[in-house]
Amino acid sequence: MAAFVEPHFDAYQAGNGNMTVVDMVSPDMLHMVHPHWNQFPPMNPLWHSILGFAIFCLGMVSMIGNGCVISIFTSTKSLKTPSNLLVVNLAFSDFLMMFTMGPPMVINCWHQTWSFGPFACELYACLGSLFGCASIWTMTLIAFDRYNVIVKGLAAKPMTNSGAMVKILLVWAFALFWTLAPFFGWNRYVPEGNMTACGTDYLTQTWLSRSYIIVYAVFVYWLPLLTIIYSYTFILKA
């Protein structure tokens, strides 16, 4: 296998000389690219093809799977419980994540760089942050709901449909806050990695930019993670 791949890779490297991933980016997006990425050569087209194919397959599985969950839970009356509203919201968020993230990524892998322009880059990163945050906090609410039912038992206050809907709306409002903040100057959305995707700027060293990453990590990663660990630790002990 190595003997089959290596000659093609060597020829690819020789043909590209001193090119970097940034050289493939369109001129109207160069102002968004951090200098850090100037040191990396373009990725072998073979790996772009493999990555694009993998994302296409995973995207189809995800959309079909989450679509089935949404359809079953919303069409079956006995499954329309407060707890299952959270499950449907998680499936809905995950479905939208792959629906909006997958196709652009596959196309960009084909072109071997970001091919939709600056605004689409910001929108892509924005939607990734929105659906990612919504999914993470929905999983947190599901974990805490299970903790409430299993650990507290009859002493727990049962969740109602209206209560579940309020929690879901708060999750989306919370996610929307973190999503929109970079558009108002607190950090920004930029191309990253092999320039086929866009995300939050985690490389700029200004305090304003770094503060967003720190606070975002606390409220969208560490706090949900610790809450989930806490909930399932006591569930396993119950």
N, C-alpha and C positions, 0 to 999 in steps of 0.2 A: 504493500500500500504506500509506504514511504517513497519507494523508488518511483511509483507512479505519480505522486503529487509533487515531490521536490523539484524536478526539472521545470515544471510549469511555474512553480513559485519563484525559482531563481530567475527565470526569464521575465516574470512579472516585475521582480525587484529591479532587475537591470534596466528594464524599459522605463521605469518610473524615476530612476535616478534619485535626485534630492527632493522629490515632491513630498508634500505633507497633506494630511487630510483637509487642511484649510484651503489649499490650492484648488480644491474641487468645489468649494462653496461659491455661490453666485455673489457678484460684487455688492449687491444691495444688502447683503447680510454680513459682510465682513466686520462692520462696526459692532456686531453683537458677539463675535467670537473672541474668547479670552486667549491671550498670547500663549498660555500653557499648552494649547493644542498644536502649536506650530512645530513641536518637536516630534510629532508622530507621523510615520509614513501612512499612505492609504492602505486600507485593508485589502487583502487578496480578494478579487471578485468571487472566487469560489466560496469564501466564507460569507460574503454578502448573500450569495444565492442560498446557501444552507440556512442562514439566519432568516431570510425572507420566507423560505419554505416552512421552517419551523414555526414562525409566528403566524403564518397563514393557517397551518394545521391546528395550532393551539387556539387561535382565535375562533375558528369554526367550532371546535369542541366546546369552548367556553360559551359562545353565543347560543348554540343549540341547547346545551345543558342548562344554562341559566334561563333561557327562553322557556324550556319545559317546566322548570320550577315555578316561574311566574304564572304560566298558563294553568298549571295544576292547582296551585294554591289560591288563585283568584277565581277559578271556576268551580271549585268544590266547597260547598257551604260549610261542611264540618271542619274544614281546615282554616276557616277564616277566624282564627283566634288572635288575641293581642300579641302573643309570643310569635306567631307565624307572620304577623305583619312585619316584624323585624327581619325575619328570614326572607320575605319577599323583597323588602327594601335592599337587603344585601345582594340578592340575585339581580335586582334592577340596576344597582350601582355597578356591579361586576359586568353585567351585560353591556352597559353603556361604556364602560372602560375599554372593553375589547372592540366594541363597535366603532368607537372614535379613535382609538390608538392603533389598532391592528392594520386596517387598510393603508393609512399613510405610511406606516413603517415598512410594509411590504413594497410599496411603490418606491420609497426612498432606497431600500436595499437594491432594487432593480437599477436605479440611477446612481447608486453608490454615494449619494450625498443628499442633503435636504433640498427638495425641489419645488417647494410650495411658497417660498417667499417669507419675509419677516413676520407679517401679521399672522399667517397660518402657524408659524413656529410658536409664537406667543400663545395662540389659541390652543394648539396641541398640548403645550406644557400646562396651560391653565386647566384644561379638561382633565388631564392626567392627575393633577393635584386635587381637583375637586372630587373626582370619583374615588381616588385613592383614600383621601381623608374620610369621605362618607362611608366607604367600606370598612375602614379600620374602626371608626367609632360605632358603626352598626354592630360589628363583631363584639365590641366592648359591651354594648348594651345587651346583646344576646347572652354573653357570659355572666353579666351582673343579674340578668333576669333568671338564669338558671340557678345562680347562687341564692337569689331571693326565694325561689320555690323549693329548692332541695335542702339548703342549710337552715333557713328560717322556718320553712314549713308553714304550719297553720298560723304562726305568729306574723307572717309576712303580709303586707298589704297587696292584694292581687292587682295585677295590671289590667286596666280596661282598654277597650279599643280606642277611646278618645285619648287616654293617657299614652298609648303606644304611638298614636298619630302625632301628638305633641312632641314626643321624644324624637320621632323621625324628622319632623320639621326643624327642630333645634339642631339636629345633626347636620342637615343640609345648610342651615344658616351659618353654623360654625364652620363648615367646610368652605362655604362661599366666602367667608371673611378671609381665610388664609389664601384662597385662590385669587381674590381681587387685590390683596395688599401689594403685590409686585407692580400692578398697573398704576399705583399711586406713589411709586418711588421707594417703597420698602422692599429692596431686592429687585430682581428682574428675571425674565425668562429668556434663555439663550440656547443656541445649539451646543451639543456636548458630544463627547466620545468620538465616534466615527462620523459625526455630523449627519447622521441619519435620524436623529431624534433631538428633541428639545426638552429642557427642564429648568429647574431653579438654578440660579447662579451661585454655586457653592465655592467658587475659586477667587472671586474678588475679595480683597483683604480689607476693605473699608469696614469701619465699625457698624455702619448702617446695614450693610449687606450681611455681615456676619451675625448681627443681632437677630435678624430674621431667621437665619438657619438655626441658631441656638434655641430661640423661642419656639419655632416650628417643631424642632426635634422633641422638645419637652412636651408640647401639647398634642402633637400628632403621632408621636412614636412612643416615648417613654411612659407618659401617663396612661395611654391605652394599654400598653404592654404590661405595666405593673398591675393595672386593674384586672386584666385577664388572668395573670398569674395568681393574684390574690384570690379571685373568684374560684378558679379551678382547683387551687390548693385546698380550699375548704370544702369544695364539692367532693373531692377525692377522699377527704377525711370523714365526710358525713356518713 
